């Protein structure tokens, strides 16, 4: 039977070099993104009445469903990685090459024709395809079996040569990498391996635009810094980027950081539990409604940050994501509803279960959750699969269970 499981990390952990995730590096990424005409800060919502109902001091949630009109955060990583790649190819510094200059006819002429390739469950591929289209370049996107047709069509609408394979996510990544090497394409993936680290790091740095915005928004709201940060994870690139950013920014006063994964694809949880210096994987279909988190092999760069900065890892059942989706869609009276997809709501759903279920009181205590806690979440996607979203939120149904 699937259930919530917890691994707490020892306090004496190896220190990580967080210079790549400093406020200054995040500002570089944000300034690059600000060069797109579609750029606006996504909302940071205060759910004060929900916080009272759950027995904590405050809840703030970053809503990435508004990002660039693409309904998910992933475009931040893919676009910044493409920007850094092009800057390197042209021998320029990214600080002197904002998005609006990269999109110029002058730069297109210097670049010639490029093809960017990636593997994705949907959001990352759409972001890469969108950016390639903006640049006047080509993109090829491979999706794992079971991917939603709506996500495939959204990627094709951005001009990509996109298809659903009969492979799981990690094997789709290997397919994309093989074709990149054979055909001279540029691989754009947030999973790192030996000999392939620059682009995954640039993708992670692109995600730090969210952190930069959150810090400013909290200050503008006059809110105290969060005591707890919950982050959902697939390969761990977004989680690693955000954990690294907040740890670098707040130093010893950083929030308690908890990483959340599906039971069916909990490679980071397994790596933390083993604590043997090796990366641990999950194989097979990884059939979870949290499609964006259905990744079986950790990103080595992400793990290097998380093993130092993350305080706890949670492996959670499908029902946790469903709970998060429904609660955010109908929070306490007076709070704004938030449309959060299966992966986007996973971290919030985990925290809500810990706060509401008396059987989880010991875990709640181990994470230091109480009436003084100030919680921060990032809803990384909206309803990118509308049919599944409505099945869960409207009808209380999802594959493998019933709400």
C-alpha positions as CSV (number, residue, x, y, z in Angstrom):
1,X,0.0,0.0,0.0
2,X,1.3,3.4,-1.0
3,X,1.8,5.9,1.9
4,X,3.7,9.0,2.9
5,X,7.3,8.1,3.9
6,X,9.9,10.4,5.4
7,X,13.7,10.6,5.4
8,X,15.3,13.2,7.6
9,X,18.8,14.3,6.7
10,X,21.6,14.5,9.3
11,X,22.6,18.0,10.2
12,X,26.3,17.5,9.5
13,X,26.1,17.3,5.7
14,X,28.8,18.1,3.1
15,X,28.7,21.8,2.1
16,X,27.9,22.6,-1.5
17,X,29.2,25.4,-3.6
18,X,26.1,27.6,-4.1
19,X,27.8,30.4,-6.0
20,X,25.9,29.4,-9.2
21,X,22.6,30.1,-7.3
22,X,23.4,33.4,-5.8
23,X,21.1,36.4,-5.9
24,X,23.4,38.0,-8.5
25,X,23.3,34.9,-10.8
26,X,19.5,34.8,-10.4
27,X,19.3,38.5,-11.4
28,X,21.2,37.7,-14.6
29,X,18.6,35.1,-15.4
30,X,15.8,37.4,-14.6
31,X,17.2,40.2,-16.7
32,X,17.5,37.8,-19.6
33,X,13.9,36.7,-19.2
34,X,12.8,40.3,-18.9
35,X,13.9,40.8,-22.5
36,X,11.0,38.7,-23.8
37,X,7.9,40.8,-24.6
38,X,5.8,38.3,-22.7
39,X,7.7,38.6,-19.4
40,X,5.8,39.6,-16.3
41,X,6.3,38.4,-12.7
42,X,4.0,35.5,-11.8
43,X,1.8,36.1,-8.7
44,X,2.9,35.2,-5.2
45,X,-0.4,34.6,-3.4
46,X,-1.0,34.8,0.3
47,X,-3.5,32.2,1.5
48,X,-4.0,33.7,4.9
49,X,-7.4,32.1,5.6
50,X,-6.2,28.7,4.5
51,X,-3.2,29.1,6.8
52,X,-5.6,29.6,9.7
53,X,-7.6,26.5,8.7
54,X,-4.4,24.4,8.6
55,X,-3.0,25.8,11.8
56,X,0.0,27.6,10.6
57,X,1.1,31.3,10.6
58,X,1.1,31.9,6.9
59,X,1.1,30.3,3.4
60,X,2.5,31.9,0.3
61,X,2.3,30.2,-3.1
62,X,4.0,31.2,-6.3
63,X,1.6,30.5,-9.2
64,X,3.6,29.6,-12.4
65,X,0.5,28.9,-14.5
66,X,0.9,32.6,-15.6
67,X,4.4,32.2,-17.0
68,X,4.8,33.5,-20.5
69,X,1.2,32.3,-21.3
70,X,2.6,28.7,-21.3
71,X,0.8,27.5,-18.1
72,X,4.1,26.2,-16.5
73,X,7.5,27.3,-15.2
74,X,9.7,25.1,-17.4
75,X,10.2,27.8,-20.1
76,X,12.4,29.7,-17.7
77,X,15.1,26.9,-17.7
78,X,14.9,26.0,-21.4
79,X,15.0,29.6,-22.6
80,X,17.9,30.6,-20.4
81,X,19.9,27.5,-21.4
82,X,19.4,28.3,-25.1
83,X,20.4,31.9,-24.4
84,X,23.6,30.8,-22.6
85,X,24.3,28.3,-25.4
86,X,23.9,31.0,-28.1
87,X,26.0,33.6,-26.1
88,X,28.8,31.0,-25.8
89,X,28.6,30.2,-29.5
90,X,28.8,33.9,-30.3
91,X,31.6,34.5,-27.8
92,X,29.4,37.0,-25.8
93,X,28.5,37.3,-22.1
94,X,24.8,36.6,-21.4
95,X,24.6,39.9,-19.5
96,X,25.2,41.6,-22.8
97,X,22.7,39.4,-24.7
98,X,19.2,39.8,-23.3
99,X,16.4,37.9,-25.0
100,X,15.3,40.8,-27.2
101,X,18.8,41.0,-28.7
102,X,19.0,37.2,-29.2
103,X,15.7,37.4,-31.1
104,X,17.2,40.0,-33.5
105,X,17.8,39.3,-37.2
106,X,21.4,40.1,-36.7
107,X,21.9,37.3,-34.2
108,X,19.8,34.8,-36.3
109,X,22.1,35.5,-39.3
110,X,25.2,34.8,-37.3
111,X,23.8,31.6,-35.8
112,X,22.7,29.9,-38.9
113,X,20.2,27.0,-38.6
114,X,20.1,25.0,-35.3
115,X,17.9,22.2,-34.2
116,X,17.3,21.8,-30.4
117,X,16.2,18.4,-29.1
118,X,14.8,17.3,-25.8
119,X,12.7,14.7,-24.0
120,X,9.8,15.8,-21.9
121,X,6.4,14.8,-20.4
122,X,5.1,18.2,-21.7
123,X,6.1,21.4,-19.9
124,X,9.8,21.4,-20.6
125,X,9.4,20.5,-24.2
126,X,6.8,23.2,-24.7
127,X,9.2,25.7,-23.3
128,X,12.1,24.6,-25.5
129,X,9.8,24.5,-28.6
130,X,8.4,28.0,-27.7
131,X,11.9,29.4,-27.3
132,X,13.2,27.8,-30.5
133,X,10.2,29.2,-32.4
134,X,10.9,32.7,-31.0
135,X,14.5,32.3,-32.3
136,X,13.4,31.1,-35.7
137,X,15.1,27.7,-35.1
138,X,13.9,24.1,-35.2
139,X,13.0,21.8,-32.3
140,X,12.5,18.1,-31.9
141,X,10.6,16.8,-28.9
142,X,10.3,13.2,-27.7
143,X,7.7,12.3,-25.1
144,X,7.4,9.2,-22.9
145,X,4.6,6.7,-23.4
146,X,1.3,7.7,-21.7
147,X,1.9,11.4,-22.3
148,X,-1.3,13.5,-22.6
149,X,-2.4,14.3,-26.2
150,X,-3.2,17.9,-25.1
151,X,0.5,18.4,-24.0
152,X,1.7,16.9,-27.4
153,X,-0.6,19.2,-29.4
154,X,0.6,22.2,-27.3
155,X,4.2,21.4,-28.2
156,X,3.4,21.0,-31.9
157,X,1.6,24.3,-31.8
158,X,4.9,25.9,-31.1
159,X,6.3,24.5,-34.3
160,X,8.1,21.5,-32.9
161,X,8.5,18.0,-34.5
162,X,7.0,16.3,-31.5
163,X,6.0,12.7,-30.9
164,X,5.0,10.3,-28.1
165,X,7.4,7.3,-28.0
166,X,6.8,3.8,-26.5
167,X,9.6,4.6,-23.9
168,X,9.6,5.7,-20.3
169,X,11.0,9.2,-19.5
170,X,14.6,8.2,-18.9
171,X,14.8,6.1,-22.1
172,X,13.3,9.0,-24.0
173,X,16.1,11.2,-22.8
174,X,18.6,8.6,-24.0
175,X,16.9,8.6,-27.4
176,X,17.1,12.3,-27.7
177,X,20.8,12.3,-26.7
178,X,21.6,9.6,-29.3
179,X,19.9,11.6,-32.0
180,X,21.6,14.8,-31.0
181,X,25.0,13.1,-31.3
182,X,24.2,11.4,-34.6
183,X,22.5,14.4,-36.3
184,X,24.4,17.4,-34.9
185,X,21.4,18.7,-32.9
186,X,21.7,20.6,-29.6
187,X,20.5,18.5,-26.6
188,X,18.6,20.6,-24.1
189,X,17.9,18.5,-21.0
190,X,17.8,19.1,-17.3
191,X,19.3,15.8,-16.5
192,X,23.1,15.9,-16.1
193,X,25.6,13.1,-16.8
194,X,29.3,12.7,-17.3
195,X,30.3,15.1,-20.1
196,X,27.0,16.9,-20.1
197,X,26.7,19.5,-17.4
198,X,26.7,23.0,-18.8
199,X,23.2,23.0,-20.2
200,X,21.6,21.3,-17.2
201,X,23.3,23.9,-14.9
202,X,22.1,26.8,-17.1
203,X,18.5,25.3,-17.0
204,X,18.7,25.3,-13.2
205,X,20.0,28.8,-13.1
206,X,17.1,29.8,-15.4
207,X,14.7,28.5,-12.8
208,X,16.2,30.9,-10.2
209,X,14.2,33.7,-11.8
210,X,11.4,32.4,-9.6
211,X,13.4,32.7,-6.5
212,X,14.5,36.3,-7.4
213,X,10.9,37.3,-7.9
214,X,9.7,35.6,-4.7
215,X,12.3,37.5,-2.6
216,X,11.2,40.8,-4.0
217,X,7.5,40.0,-3.7
218,X,7.8,38.9,-0.1
219,X,9.6,42.2,0.7
220,X,6.9,44.2,-1.1
221,X,4.2,42.4,0.9
222,X,6.0,43.1,4.1
223,X,6.0,39.3,4.8
224,X,8.5,37.6,7.1
225,X,10.9,35.1,5.5
226,X,9.5,31.6,5.3
227,X,10.4,29.0,7.9
228,X,9.5,26.1,5.6
229,X,10.0,25.6,1.9
230,X,8.3,22.6,0.2
231,X,9.5,21.6,-3.3
232,X,8.3,18.9,-5.6
233,X,10.9,17.0,-7.6
234,X,11.4,14.9,-10.7
235,X,15.1,14.7,-11.6
236,X,15.7,17.4,-9.0
237,X,16.8,20.3,-11.2
238,X,14.0,22.7,-10.1
239,X,14.2,21.6,-6.5
240,X,18.0,21.8,-6.5
241,X,17.9,25.3,-8.0
242,X,15.3,26.6,-5.5
243,X,17.0,24.9,-2.5
244,X,20.3,26.3,-3.6
245,X,19.0,29.8,-4.2
246,X,17.2,30.1,-0.8
247,X,20.1,28.5,1.0
248,X,22.5,30.9,-0.6
249,X,20.3,33.9,0.0
250,X,19.3,33.3,3.6
251,X,22.5,31.5,4.7
252,X,22.2,30.0,8.2
253,X,18.7,31.5,8.5
254,X,17.3,29.6,5.5
255,X,14.0,27.8,5.6
256,X,13.6,24.1,6.5
257,X,13.6,22.5,3.0
258,X,11.5,19.4,2.2
259,X,11.6,17.6,-1.1
260,X,8.4,15.8,-2.3
261,X,8.2,13.0,-4.9
262,X,5.7,10.4,-6.0
263,X,6.0,6.9,-4.4
264,X,6.3,5.6,-8.0
265,X,9.2,7.8,-9.0
266,X,11.1,8.6,-5.8
267,X,14.7,8.5,-7.0
268,X,15.9,11.3,-4.8
269,X,14.1,9.9,-1.7
270,X,15.8,6.5,-2.4
271,X,19.2,8.2,-2.8
272,X,18.7,10.2,0.5
273,X,17.5,7.0,2.3
274,X,20.5,4.9,1.1
275,X,23.0,7.7,2.0
276,X,25.8,5.7,0.5
277,X,27.3,8.3,-1.9
278,X,25.6,6.8,-4.9
279,X,22.6,7.9,-7.0
280,X,19.7,5.5,-6.9
281,X,17.2,5.0,-9.7
282,X,13.6,3.9,-10.3
283,X,12.9,1.8,-13.4
284,X,9.8,0.7,-15.2
285,X,6.8,2.7,-16.3
286,X,6.5,5.0,-13.2
287,X,2.7,5.3,-13.8
288,X,1.9,8.4,-11.7
289,X,-0.6,11.2,-12.3
290,X,2.3,13.5,-11.4
291,X,3.6,13.2,-14.9
292,X,6.1,16.0,-14.5
293,X,7.7,14.2,-11.6
294,X,7.8,10.7,-13.3
295,X,11.6,10.6,-13.5
296,X,13.7,7.7,-12.4
297,X,17.2,9.0,-12.6
298,X,18.4,12.0,-10.4
299,X,20.1,15.0,-12.0
300,X,23.6,14.8,-10.5
301,X,24.0,18.6,-10.3
302,X,20.6,18.8,-8.6
303,X,21.5,16.1,-6.1
304,X,24.9,17.8,-5.2
305,X,22.8,20.8,-4.0
306,X,20.0,18.8,-2.4
307,X,22.3,16.5,-0.4
308,X,23.7,19.6,1.3
309,X,20.6,21.9,1.5
310,X,17.5,19.6,1.8
311,X,16.5,18.7,5.3
312,X,13.9,16.1,4.5
313,X,12.6,14.0,1.7
314,X,9.0,12.8,1.3
315,X,7.7,10.0,-0.9
316,X,4.0,10.4,-1.4
317,X,1.0,8.4,-2.9
318,X,-1.1,9.7,-5.7
319,X,-3.9,10.9,-3.4
320,X,-1.6,13.6,-2.0
321,X,-1.4,15.4,-5.4
322,X,-5.1,15.0,-5.8
323,X,-5.7,16.5,-2.4
324,X,-3.4,19.5,-3.2
325,X,-5.2,20.1,-6.5
326,X,-8.7,20.2,-4.8
327,X,-7.7,22.3,-1.8
328,X,-6.0,24.9,-3.9
329,X,-9.0,25.0,-6.3
330,X,-11.3,25.7,-3.3
331,X,-9.3,27.1,-0.4
332,X,-10.8,28.8,2.6
333,X,-13.4,31.6,2.1
334,X,-11.7,34.9,1.2
335,X,-8.6,33.3,-0.4
336,X,-8.2,33.2,-4.2
337,X,-8.6,29.8,-5.8
338,X,-5.5,28.5,-7.7
339,X,-5.5,26.1,-10.6
340,X,-2.6,23.8,-9.9
341,X,-1.9,20.6,-11.9
342,X,-0.9,17.2,-10.6
343,X,2.8,18.0,-10.4
344,X,2.3,21.6,-9.4
345,X,0.2,20.7,-6.3
346,X,2.2,17.8,-5.0
347,X,4.3,19.7,-2.5
348,X,1.3,21.6,-1.1
349,X,-0.7,18.4,-1.0
350,X,2.0,16.7,1.1
351,X,2.1,19.6,3.6
352,X,-1.7,19.7,3.8
353,X,-1.9,16.0,4.6
354,X,0.7,16.4,7.4
355,X,-1.2,19.3,8.9
356,X,-4.7,17.7,8.6
357,X,-4.1,14.0,9.3
358,X,-3.6,13.1,13.0
359,X,-2.0,9.8,12.0
360,X,0.9,11.8,10.6
361,X,1.4,13.9,13.8
362,X,4.9,12.4,14.3
363,X,6.0,13.4,10.8
364,X,4.5,16.8,11.3
365,X,6.6,17.2,14.5
366,X,9.8,15.9,12.8
367,X,9.4,18.6,10.2
368,X,8.9,21.3,12.9
369,X,5.4,22.3,11.6
370,X,3.4,24.2,14.1
371,X,1.3,27.4,14.6
372,X,4.4,29.6,14.1
373,X,5.3,28.0,10.7
374,X,5.4,30.2,7.6
375,X,5.1,28.0,4.5
376,X,6.3,28.7,0.9
377,X,5.3,26.7,-2.1
378,X,5.7,26.9,-5.9
379,X,2.8,25.7,-8.0
380,X,4.9,24.8,-11.1
381,X,2.0,24.2,-13.5
382,X,-1.6,24.9,-14.1
383,X,-4.1,22.6,-15.8
384,X,-1.7,21.5,-18.6
385,X,-3.9,18.3,-19.0
386,X,-7.4,19.8,-18.6
387,X,-9.2,16.5,-18.9
388,X,-7.2,14.9,-16.1
389,X,-7.4,18.1,-14.0
390,X,-11.2,18.1,-14.2
391,X,-11.4,14.3,-13.5
392,X,-9.5,14.9,-10.3
393,X,-11.0,18.2,-9.1
394,X,-14.5,17.9,-10.5
395,X,-15.2,14.2,-10.4
396,X,-12.7,13.0,-7.7
397,X,-11.3,10.4,-10.0
398,X,-7.7,9.6,-11.1
399,X,-5.8,6.6,-12.4
400,X,-5.0,4.2,-9.6
401,X,-7.3,5.6,-7.1
402,X,-10.5,7.5,-6.3
403,X,-10.7,10.6,-4.2
